[in-house]
Amino acid sequence: MKAIKIKSFSDQPILEMVDLPAVSPQFEQIKVEVKAVGVNQADLLQAKGKYPAPANYPQDIPGLEFAGLVTEIGQAVDKLKIGDRVFGLIAGGAYAQELIVHFQCVSKIPDNLSFIEAAALPEACITSYDALISQMNLSMGESLLINAIGSGVGLTALQIAKNMGVTVIGTSRSKEKLKKAESFGLDYSICIEDGKFSKSVQNIFPAGVNVILELVGGDYLIEDIESAAMKGRIILVGLLAGRMANIDLGKVLSKRLLLKGTTLRARPLAEKILANNILEQNLLSLIAAGKLRPVIDEIFPLKEASQALKYLASNKNFGKIVLDCN
């Protein structure tokens, strides 16, 4: 089978297409003929040598989310059959024409989605719902601030929140991205020019916002603390602006804030299965009804994975970048 391998780990990574031996599923595993792969910041960081894959996953083949056809099944697989269209998450190795995954880490693709559309959803859907609902207990009538609203996770979180009756503020450095996000229900837009946004948030909600989905990290966390309401909840998902911030702990105490970090990739298998259950039990019906839509910016062929990562690094994309593996 063909796969994309990281030949050189650096700030300007070199990727190449290679031939790998075929693999077969074990007891509770399935083999998937990959039709499309979602491109994520984790892939770019891995290619730069800054985000190694967990143990037992390939260190030199990126890729976390995929869509494709089941071609083989292990003896214990009972909910899937050969020929089923599936999508899901894996901790690495999805930039390939085939992959092996535990059968409970995938879901059947709704009939209204193509493989390309399906590949754009698992990471964003599971990350958003897990962070906002499972961990932050976001509920109807609350307010939500999403930093980097034009990202795949940002746009998915926006749609999930609007389906719940939540008021959403989105930030971006691009006025164009903010304008596009308004078509997905964004209530308030803040264009960030100097890294500051808390005063703009307070102009909209003088008492602050209930929940903040932080996808940027770095000094944005300082502004998050200023923007949060009393007993506000901040969940840190991304570190695009860096992993360090000089925060005012006094304000964390006085506002009685909850500050929490989260990641999906390194979780043990049992937790990954629970995460996939989020998609099946809470989001598939919204996707099938067209109330939660994939937002795709660009599609690259698998062999052009390097170009896809360069485009992702440019931060020009609105929504997801997808690799077509056909």
N, C-alpha and C positions, 0 to 999 in steps of 0.2 A: 504494500500500500504506500501511497504518497503521504508525506507529512512535512510540515514546516519546522525546521530546526534552527535554533539560535546558534549561529556560527561564531559570533563575537559579541560578548557582553560588554556594552559600553553605552555612553550617552548617545552615540550614533550606532545602534546595534545593527549587525549584519545577519540577515536570515536567509536560509536557502531551503529549497525543496529537495527532500531525500527519499530514498526507498527504504522502507522498514519491513521486517517479516510480519506476516499475518499473525493475529492473535485469536485465541478462542476463549469464550466465557466459561467461568467456573460455576459452582453450585447455585449461587443466588445472583449471578451476573447475566447481563445481556450484551450482545454485540450490536453496535449501531453503525449503519452506513451513513456517515455524516453528510448532510446536504447543505448545511449552512452553519456558520459560527458567529456569535456575537463578539465584537472587539471591545475590550475593557481597559481601563487604566492599569489594572493589575498585570495585563499582558505586557504593556509598555514598560512598567517597572521591572518585571521579571527579565525582559530583554536587556534592560540596562544593568542587570545584576543587583538590583536593589530590593527585590521581593522574591526570594527563593520559593519554589513550590514545596508543599509539605512532603514529608518522607513517604516513599512508595509511589510518588508521582514523578513523571519525567521533569528534570530540571531544565532541559533545553528545548522542550516543546510547549509553548504557551497555549492558552485557551481554556476558558471556564464554562461557557454556555454554548449549547449546540441544539440542532434539530436534525432529525433524520429518520431512517427506517430501521426497524428491528430485523436483523438478518439471522441471528442465532440466539438461543436461550439456554440457560443452565437448567439442571434438573429440578430445582426448587422454585422456579419462576412460575407463578400461577395467574397473574393478572394481565400478562402480555402474551402476544403471539407473534410469530414471524409475519412481517408485513405491516405491523402497526406503525403509525406515525407518532413519534415521541419527541419531547424536548425536555431539557433539564440542565442541571449544573454538575460540574466535575471540578476537582481541585487542580487540574492541569492536563495538558495533552490533547485538547480539543482541536488544535490546528492540524487536523489529519483527516484522511478519508474514512477511517474506521476508528472506533474506540470501544473500550470495555468499561461498563459502569454497573453498579448495583441496581437491580431492577426497581427498587423503591425510591431511587433518586431521580426518576423520570416520570413524566405524566403524558397522557395522550394529547395530541395537538387537536384543539377544536377545529371543526370542519371549515370554519370561516377564515382560517389562517393558512398562508403558504409557509413553506419551510423557512424562507427568508424572514418573514414576519415573526414566526415562532422563535427563531434564534435570537431575536432582539428582546425577548421578554423575561426569561427565567431569572437572570441575575438582578435585573432592576425590580422585578415584581417581588421576589423573595426578600431582597435587601430592604426595600421600602416598607413592606408590610411588617416584616420582623422588627425593624427599627421603630416604626411609628406606632403600631398597634400592640404587638406582643411585648415590647419593652417599654415604650413611653406611654402606653395606654391612652393614646389620642382618642378623643370622643367627639360626638356631634356637638356643635356650638362653640368649640374651642377655636383658637387661632394658631396658625402654623407658619413659621418662617423657613423657607428652603433656600439655602445658598447654593449657587450654581444651578439655577432652575432649568437651564437649557441642556443639561446632561441627561443621559438615559434614565438614571435613578431619579433625578429631579423631576422630570416630566411624568414618570410613572407615579412617584409619590404625590404629585399634584393631582393626578386623576383619581387616585385612591382617596385622597382627602376630600375632593369635591364630591365624590359619590357618597361620602359620609356626612356631608353638610358642614364641613370645616371651612373657615375663612383663611385664605392662603396669601402670604406675601412672598414674592420671589425676587432674588437678586441675581444680577449678572453684570459683567463689564460691557455687554453688548446690548444696545437699545433694540437692535433688530431681533435678537433672541427673546427679549422681553415681550416685544410686540407679538411674536409668533406664539409665545406661551399663553398670551391672553386668549387665543382661540381655543385653548384647552381648559379655560375656566379660571385662570389666574386673576385674583381679585385686585391685588396691588403690586406694582412693579417698582423696584429700586435699582437704578443704574449706578454701579459702584465705579468711581473714577480714582479715588485715593485710598481705597481699602477701608473706608469708613461707611457705616450704614446705620448705626444705632440711633442717631438723631432722626433719621428719616423714618425708622420703625416707630419711634416714640411719637412722631407727628401723626402717625396713623392710629397707633394704639398707645395712648399716654401711659397706661399702666403696664405696658409690655405684652409680649406674646407668650402663650402657654407652652408651646413646644417648638424647638428649633432642630431642624435636620441639617447637620453640618457636614458638607461634602468637600470642603476646601481645606480646613484645618489652619495651622499657623496662627497668625495674628487675628484671623477672623473670630477666633474663640474669645478674644478680648471684647470684640463688638457684640458677640452673642450674649455674654454676661450682662452687658449694658442693656441689651434689647429684651432680655427675659423678664417676665412678670414674676411677682412673688410666688414662690413654689413652682417656678418654671422648670421645664425639663429640657436638657440639651443632650442630643446623642451625636457622637462623633463617628463618622463613617469613612471619611476620606482625608488625606493629608497632602493634597496637591500643593498647598502653600507652605508645607514644612511640618515637622513634628514638634517644634518648640514654640511656646508662647509664654509671655510674661504676664500671667493673669493675676487679677486682684482677688485673692482668696477671701478678703473681708466681705466683698460683695457676694461671693458664693455663700458665705455664712449668713449674712444679713437678709438675703433674699430667700434663703433656705432652698437653694437650687439643687436639682439632681443633674449631675454631669456624668455621662456614661459613654464608654467606647464599645464598639462592636465590630466584628468581622465574621464572615461566613467561611472563608476558605480553609482555615485551620481547624474547624470543628471536627470532632470525631464522627464516624459514620452514623451513629444513632441520632446525633443532633442534625446531621444533614438530611436524614430521612424525615425527621420532624419538620425541618425547614421546607422540604418538598411538599409535605402535607399542607402547608400554608397555601401553596399554589393551587393544589387540588381542591381543598375544602372552602377556600375563601375568595379565590380570584378567577378560577376557570369560568364560573358562571358570568362574571362581569366581562371577561374576554369574549366568551361566546355570544354575549348580547351586544357586543360592540361598545360597551361602556368603558372599557379599558383597552386602549389602542396602542399598538407598537408605533413608535415614532422613529422612522429610519431616515438618516441623512444621506449616506452614501453606501454603495455596494461595490466591493472589490472582489475579483477572483482570488481564490486561495493562493495562487502563485504570486500574487501581488501583496502579500501580507506585510512586507516591509513598507510599502507605500501607504497601506492602511494605518500602520502605527505612526508613520510620519504625519499623516493627516490628523490623527487623534492628538498628537503632540502639539499641533498648531492651534488647538482649541477653537477651531472654526466650526466644528460640527454642532448641529442642533439635533439632539437625539442620538440614536445609535448608528454605529458603523458595523456593517455585516460583511463577512466573507462568504462568497458563493463557492461551494465545494464541488459543484457539478463540472 
